[in-house]
């Protein structure tokens, strides 16, 4: 019983730590041991796996917006256009 409780507490601690460091993980700002810590938790936690995937899609979409050539519609126009396309 105590072992299971300790495992649950450790998982929750890792969960909180991981969610606080997902952006740094994506930006490759973590040292190797910290990066491995995030990767391990993400492998075990479906919620963190989904959050990481969503964050990656969001960052990718935002990076794509800055790649518009000069004279292209503004960011707001591009966002609205993509929302309409996906909607």
Backbone as JSON, one array per atom type, in Angstrom:
{
  "sequence": "XXXXXXXXXXXXXXXXXXXXXXXXXXXXXXXXXXXXXXXXXXXXXXXXXXXXXXXXXXXXXXXXXXXXXXXXXXXXXXXXXXXXXXX",
  "N": [[0.82, -1.19, 0.0], [1.86, 1.29, 0.87], [3.96, 1.51, -0.9], [2.63, 1.76, -3.36], [1.37, 4.2, -2.92], [3.59, 5.89, -2.68], [4.62, 5.62, -5.26], [2.55, 6.81, -6.73], [2.68, 9.43, -5.73], [5.23, 10.14, -6.6], [4.86, 9.98, -9.38], [2.97, 12.05, -9.72], [4.54, 14.23, -8.92], [6.51, 14.18, -10.92], [4.83, 14.61, -13.08], [3.87, 17.25, -12.65], [6.33, 18.62, -12.77], [7.16, 18.03, -15.36], [5.1, 19.16, -16.99], [5.59, 21.82, -16.46], [7.93, 22.23, -17.82], [7.69, 21.71, -20.54], [7.73, 23.55, -22.71], [10.39, 24.46, -22.67], [11.58, 22.05, -23.24], [10.74, 21.53, -25.89], [12.0, 23.68, -27.14], [14.59, 22.94, -26.86], [16.1, 23.71, -24.64], [16.78, 22.51, -22.31], [19.06, 20.78, -20.16], [20.74, 17.67, -20.86], [20.07, 15.53, -18.9], [17.67, 16.56, -17.84], [16.11, 16.79, -20.12], [15.87, 14.1, -20.83], [14.4, 13.28, -18.66], [11.94, 14.58, -19.08], [11.2, 13.34, -21.52], [10.97, 10.64, -20.71], [8.81, 10.76, -18.88], [6.78, 11.67, -20.58], [6.52, 9.46, -22.22], [5.26, 7.73, -20.49], [2.93, 8.98, -19.65], [-0.19, 9.62, -20.8], [-1.6, 12.07, -20.85], [0.39, 14.09, -20.76], [1.72, 13.38, -23.07], [-0.21, 14.05, -25.01], [-0.38, 16.82, -24.5], [2.22, 17.65, -25.19], [2.26, 17.01, -27.93], [0.24, 18.74, -28.84], [1.36, 21.23, -28.17], [3.62, 21.19, -29.8], [2.39, 21.23, -32.35], [1.18, 23.74, -32.19], [3.4, 25.49, -31.93], [4.67, 24.94, -34.34], [2.72, 25.85, -36.14], [2.7, 28.59, -35.49], [5.3, 29.28, -36.18], [5.13, 28.9, -38.92], [3.54, 31.01, -39.63], [5.22, 33.23, -39.49], [6.71, 32.92, -41.71], [5.56, 34.03, -43.92], [5.72, 35.79, -46.98], [6.91, 39.21, -47.57], [4.4, 41.67, -47.95], [2.37, 39.9, -48.03], [-0.86, 38.9, -46.74], [-1.64, 40.18, -43.44], [-0.73, 38.82, -40.19], [-3.05, 38.41, -38.64], [-4.98, 38.22, -40.67], [-4.05, 35.92, -41.94], [-4.35, 34.01, -39.9], [-7.12, 34.07, -39.48], [-7.94, 33.22, -42.01], [-6.92, 30.58, -42.07], [-8.37, 29.47, -39.99], [-10.93, 29.58, -41.03], [-10.6, 27.85, -43.23], [-10.06, 25.42, -41.93], [-12.28, 25.14, -40.38]],
  "CA": [[0.0, 0.0, 0.0], [2.73, 2.46, 0.95], [4.72, 1.56, -2.14], [1.74, 2.3, -4.39], [1.18, 5.61, -2.6], [4.83, 6.57, -3.03], [4.68, 5.65, -6.72], [1.58, 7.82, -7.17], [3.22, 10.74, -5.39], [6.36, 10.39, -7.5], [4.3, 10.24, -10.7], [2.39, 13.39, -9.69], [5.66, 15.19, -8.88], [7.08, 14.2, -12.26], [3.83, 15.21, -13.95], [3.93, 18.71, -12.46], [7.62, 19.11, -13.25], [7.17, 17.9, -16.82], [4.23, 20.16, -17.62], [6.23, 23.13, -16.31], [9.14, 22.31, -18.64], [7.45, 21.27, -21.92], [8.2, 24.56, -23.67], [11.85, 24.39, -22.7], [11.92, 20.78, -23.9], [10.57, 21.74, -27.33], [13.01, 24.64, -27.58], [15.9, 22.32, -26.6], [16.78, 24.54, -23.65], [17.06, 21.7, -21.11], [20.25, 19.94, -20.17], [20.41, 16.29, -21.24], [19.3, 14.76, -17.9], [16.32, 17.11, -17.73], [15.42, 16.42, -21.36], [15.53, 12.68, -20.71], [13.34, 13.21, -17.63], [10.68, 14.92, -19.76], [10.9, 12.29, -22.5], [10.52, 9.44, -20.0], [7.46, 10.97, -18.35], [5.86, 11.75, -21.71], [6.27, 8.08, -22.67], [4.4, 7.04, -19.52], [1.74, 9.77, -19.3], [-0.97, 10.01, -21.98], [-1.96, 13.49, -20.82], [1.57, 14.86, -21.16], [1.95, 13.05, -24.48], [-1.13, 14.91, -25.78], [0.02, 18.23, -24.34], [3.42, 17.88, -25.98], [1.87, 17.01, -29.34], [-0.5, 19.99, -29.09], [2.31, 22.32, -28.1], [4.44, 21.12, -31.03], [1.57, 21.72, -33.47], [1.0, 25.18, -32.01], [4.67, 26.15, -32.25], [4.87, 24.79, -35.78], [1.79, 26.77, -36.8], [3.17, 29.95, -35.27], [6.51, 29.48, -37.0], [4.7, 29.0, -40.31], [2.98, 32.35, -39.84], [6.29, 34.21, -39.7], [7.35, 32.65, -43.0], [4.84, 34.68, -45.01], [6.55, 36.79, -47.67], [6.47, 40.6, -47.42], [3.25, 42.02, -48.78], [1.3, 38.91, -47.84], [-1.8, 39.36, -45.72], [-1.11, 40.23, -42.08], [-0.87, 37.62, -39.37], [-4.46, 38.23, -38.28], [-5.67, 37.72, -41.86], [-3.64, 34.53, -42.14], [-4.97, 33.17, -38.87], [-8.55, 33.96, -39.79], [-8.08, 32.38, -43.21], [-6.71, 29.19, -41.7], [-9.52, 29.04, -39.17], [-12.06, 29.36, -41.97], [-10.29, 26.65, -44.0], [-10.14, 24.23, -41.07], [-13.6, 25.11, -39.74]],
  "C": [[0.86, 1.25, 0.0], [3.52, 2.61, -0.35], [3.89, 2.17, -3.27], [1.52, 3.8, -4.17], [2.42, 6.42, -2.99], [4.99, 6.67, -4.55], [3.73, 6.72, -7.27], [2.1, 9.22, -6.9], [4.39, 11.11, -6.31], [5.85, 10.72, -8.9], [3.71, 11.65, -10.76], [3.47, 14.47, -9.66], [6.28, 15.31, -10.27], [6.12, 14.86, -13.26], [3.87, 16.73, -13.86], [5.23, 19.28, -13.02], [7.65, 19.1, -14.78], [6.32, 18.97, -17.48], [4.84, 21.56, -17.52], [7.42, 23.31, -17.25], [8.92, 21.89, -20.1], [7.95, 22.27, -22.94], [9.72, 24.55, -23.8], [12.33, 23.13, -23.42], [11.83, 20.95, -25.42], [11.65, 22.66, -27.89], [14.44, 24.16, -27.37], [16.76, 23.17, -25.65], [17.13, 23.77, -22.38], [18.39, 20.98, -21.27], [19.81, 18.5, -20.43], [19.65, 15.51, -20.17], [17.86, 15.25, -17.76], [15.49, 16.74, -18.95], [14.99, 14.96, -21.32], [14.4, 12.48, -19.7], [11.98, 13.53, -18.25], [10.27, 13.8, -20.7], [10.37, 11.03, -21.82], [9.1, 9.61, -19.48], [6.44, 11.01, -19.48], [5.54, 10.37, -22.26], [5.27, 7.37, -21.76], [3.04, 7.71, -19.31], [0.98, 10.2, -20.55], [-1.32, 11.49, -22.01], [-0.78, 14.35, -21.27], [1.93, 14.59, -22.62], [1.07, 13.93, -25.37], [-0.74, 16.37, -25.69], [1.25, 18.55, -25.18], [3.09, 17.92, -27.47], [1.14, 18.3, -29.71], [0.44, 21.18, -29.1], [3.2, 22.34, -29.34], [3.66, 21.62, -32.24], [1.4, 23.23, -33.4], [2.26, 25.93, -32.4], [4.94, 26.08, -33.74], [3.97, 25.75, -36.56], [2.23, 28.22, -36.65], [4.42, 30.25, -36.09], [6.14, 29.63, -38.48], [4.15, 30.39, -40.61], [4.08, 33.38, -40.11], [6.98, 34.02, -41.04], [6.61, 33.26, -44.18], [5.72, 35.73, -45.65], [6.03, 38.21, -47.42], [5.34, 40.9, -48.39], [2.11, 41.03, -48.69], [0.34, 39.45, -46.8], [-1.16, 39.32, -44.33], [-1.36, 38.93, -41.33], [-2.33, 37.37, -39.04], [-5.25, 37.69, -39.47], [-5.33, 36.26, -42.13], [-4.27, 33.59, -41.15], [-6.44, 32.99, -39.17], [-8.79, 33.08, -41.01], [-7.91, 30.9, -42.89], [-7.84, 28.64, -40.85], [-10.69, 28.72, -40.07], [-11.84, 28.09, -42.78], [-10.5, 25.38, -43.18], [-11.54, 24.05, -40.48], [-14.57, 24.32, -40.51]]
}
